[in-house]
Amino acid sequence: MRAAVLEAFNQPLVVKQVADPELTPDGVILKLVASGVCRSDLHAIHGKMCMVQNFPHILGHEMSGVVEQVGSNIRNFKKGDRVIVPFTQGDGVCPHCLSGHNNVCDNSQMVGMHFNGGYAEYIHIPNADLNLLHLPENVDFLSAAAMGCRFMTAFHGTVAQGNVRPGEWVAVYGTGGVGLSAIQIAAAAGANVIAVDIADDKLAFAKEMGAVATVNSKEENAPQAIKELTKGGAHLSIDALGIQETCLNSIMSLRKRGRHVQIGLSSNPNGGMTPIPVNLVLGHELQLIGSAGMPIPEFPAMLNMVSQGKVAPGKLITKHIALDDINAAFDEMVSYGGVGVTVITKF
């Protein structure tokens, strides 16, 4: 099969022929139809995701496709089934999996990080009965790929962790894939969303996704602007980027008893060590909440909303590319160019 292969950190991916994946008794092999290009893979290319330890390696964790082969122990899937792949995979037996939180499994495996991923024609999913989901017939493969990491991560962070409510003010820092997803989801929940970024074209696209107001943080003080717009601050603020400035500004944008959700992964050293205003957190009774991926039990609600047209992850997609163009897509990410989500549709 053809795949885009990481052969060393800080090097372009190499598109070449590699061996097809091997089927295990508890696994499923998928023929991929669409695979999203995510900034997390850019972190991995730069050696900032320690899960990638062996080379050569195939990245990619946002995907949808069709079941090609099933292992002898598989009960929930058959050849020809349309599926979506959650990027966090649990073992099904640890205390967190058993309580419905496989996204923080003690033995968590990330697709494309711990094992070969979706920048290829085919992928093998281990423990597939636990870690694979049927795709509703009226949800297309492109929308499923758009949900593959950024949208599902935003859904969990906004709905479950952020507990977004109708009528609330929600600030979203960063209008990449995760931020745009959070904007669309919060708007669908009836919240008033303010998008924050430094690029006017991205802010314009954020309005198309449901933002009622935008703030260009290159031109004005974002926390101050948000407090003026909301007459006191956001009820919920989401850092969808992960840099020190957006994390701090998100916290500073909150009203008293507000909620900050950290979705964006930090590249700061020592596990993302970031100074925060502890006295403000204490005095205003702010909540700082982490959010990682999305547990399997939350998927039916998200897929149902997509199926009914209440949210539309497919609208985030602005570019279809071939596997051969993947390095150009990452180059665009490095410069923070482009708008929306890029998906590989030609392998």
Beta strands, then each sheet from edge to edge (+ up, - down):
strand 1: 2-6
strand 2: 14-17
strand 3: 28-37
strand 4: 57-58
strand 5: 62-70
strand 6: 82-84
strand 7: 88-89
strand 8: 109-110
strand 9: 122-125
strand 10: 133-134
strand 11: 169-173
strand 12: 192-197
strand 13: 213-216
strand 14: 234-239
strand 15: 254-262
strand 16: 287-290
strand 17: 317-322
strand 18: 341-346
sheet 1: 2+ 1- 4+
sheet 2: 9+ 3- 5+ 6- 10+
sheet 3: 9+ 3- 18+ 17+
sheet 4: 7+ 8-
sheet 5: 13+ 12+ 11+ 14+ 15+ 16+
end
